[in-house]
Amino acid sequence: MNYHSKIFQSFRFTTSVRMTRFGICMAVFAGVAVLVLIPGVFFAAVFMPYPWHASCKIEWEIAESCTQVKQNLLDQIQAWEGDGNCGSVSDTCPGLPCGQNCLYEVVSTDLDNCNCVVAIHKTPAKRYIDDLTFTFSYMDGKCHVDAFSTSRTWYAVLDMGTNYCNLRNLMDGIGYTSANLVETTSDSVCTQYTSRDCARF
């Protein structure tokens, strides 16, 4: 066996050993990752009562035609455009936000023929953008509205109930109350619903 053959075989052996070690390391790493991931997913499922991303889904039933409800909603969004109604700091609210009935904007009124309203809302303090969708369907003499708000900030998890308030503030602004509005939502589909404070957030 000549010198070059010996060098080549030695290289192959060394490479084989390195690849074997690499494979063992990757297998160990994968096993550790699984052992860490499974308890993490279980912990999140048990102790994280909210959606994985800051968002809120609400179902409403309103004893009016959807044409009227949709128009009321559009009028309210347009009334709260700009920052003139954002609230300001006071003795009872020493730091922003101090109300978010402002900075709404209509994006579309009939996206892909969905009989819906698409809008955005910006938070007064940081101008973070939330995307809002309202979808209307008329059944059994009532307008059923599927409302959804989600934070455009990809890493947002908790929101102090802001996504809920994005939606509910509009209904309150219109003048809908429990007398003519049936609402269905929960923490499981609406981030921090039970700890919301719509007077601020």
N, C-alpha and C positions, 0 to 999 in steps of 0.2 A: 504494500500500500504506500503510495507516494505521499509526500508532505501535504499537498493540496487536498487530497482525499481525507487525510486525518483532520485537517482544519475544518473541512466541510461537515464531517460526521460530528466533530466536537460542537460545532455551531448548532447543528440539528438537535443534539442532545440537550444543550443549554437552553435552546428555544423551547423544546418540549417541556423541560422542567419548569421554565418560567410560565408557560401557558397553563400547566397543571396547577401551579400555585395561584395563578390569576383566577382560574376557574373555581378553586376552593374558596378563595377570598370572596368572589362574587356570590357564591352559594351561601356563605356565612352571612354576608351583608344582606342578601335577600331574606334569609331566615329571620335575622334581627329586625328588619323592616316590617315583616309580617307580624312579628310578635309585638311590635310597638303600635302598628296601625290598627290591628283588631281591637285592642282595649280602647284606643283613641276614638274609633268609630262608635263603639258601645257607649263610652262616656258621653260623647256628643249627643247620641240618640236619647240617652236617659236624662241628661242634665241641661241640654240646650233645647228649650221648649219652643224656639222660634225658627223661622225659615233660615236656611244657611246664608242667605244674602238679605240685607236690609230691604224689606218690601212689605206690602200689605194687600190682601185680597178681601174685598167686602162684597156681599150680595145685599141688594136693597129691593124691597117691594114698595111701590108707590101707587096710590089709588088715583092715578091720572093717566092720560094718554102719553105714550112715549114721545110723541111730537112735542107736547107741552114740556115734559121733563127735560128733553134734550135742549129745547130753546131756553128754558130757565137756567140750565147749566152753562150754556154758551154765554148768556147775558151776565152771569155771575163771574165767570172767568174774565170776561172783558172788563167788568167793573173793577176787578182786582189786578189789572195789568199795572206795571210800574211799581215804584217803591213808596208811593204816597201813603199807603195804609199799613206799613210794616211795623208800626209801633216804635217806641223809643224808651230809653232807660228812665227809670223813676225809682222812688223809694221802694215800691213793691216789686220792681224788676230792675235790679242794679246792673244787669249785663244782658246783652243781646244773645239770643232772640227774645223779643218781647211781643210775640204775636207774628203770625206768618200769613195774614190775609192780604197777600200782595205777591207781585212777581210771578203771576200766572201768565201763560201764553197759549193760545190755541195753535196747534200744529196742523190738524186735519179734522174735518167733520164727517168724512165718509171714506176712510182708507180701505181700499179693495172692496168696496160695497159692503162693509161690515155693519152698517148702521151704528156707528160708534163716533166718539169724540176722542181725539188724541191731543194731549196737551203736555206742557212741561211746567214745573214749578221750581223756582230757585230759592234757596234758603237765604234769608236776609243778611246774615252775618258773613258767611263764607262764599255765597253764591254757588253752592253745590247744586247740581241739576238732578231733579227726579222726573222720571217719565211716567205719565198718567194715561190710562186708557179706560174709557167708559163704553160698555157695549149694552145696547138696549134691545129688549124683546117684550112684546105685549102678549100676556096670557091671563086668562080668567079675570078679565076686567082690570088688570093691574099692569103697570110697567115694571118689568124686572131689569135691574141694572147690575151688571157685573163690573165692578170697579177695581182697578189695580194700579198701584203705585210702586215703583222700584227705583232705588238709588242708582244713578249712572256711575257713581264711584265704585270701581270694581271690588275694592277691598272692604267696603262698608258691611258690617255685620249687625251692630246695634245702632239704633237711630233715635232713641228717646220717644218713640211713637210718632216720629215726624211723617212717615209714609201714611199712617192712618189719618193723621190730621190733615195732610194734603187733600185727602178725599172728603173727610167728614166736614171740614171747615166750609167747603163749598155748599154742602147740603144745609148746614146751619145758616150760611149767608143767604141762601134762597128763602129760607123760612120753614123748611121741613122739620118736623118734630116727631116724637114718638106717636103722636096722634095720627099722622098720615104717612109715616115711614117705618117700615119693619126692616131691621138691620141684622145681618148674620155675619159674624166673623169670630176669630179666636186667636190666641197667641200662636197656635200651630201654623197659621197662615198669615199672621199679621204681627210683625216685629214689635215687641214691647207694648202690645195693645192694652194690657191690664195696668200698665204703669204710665200711660199717656198723660200729657198735660197740654191740651190744645190751646190753652190760653197763651202759652209761650211757644210751643214747638209745632 
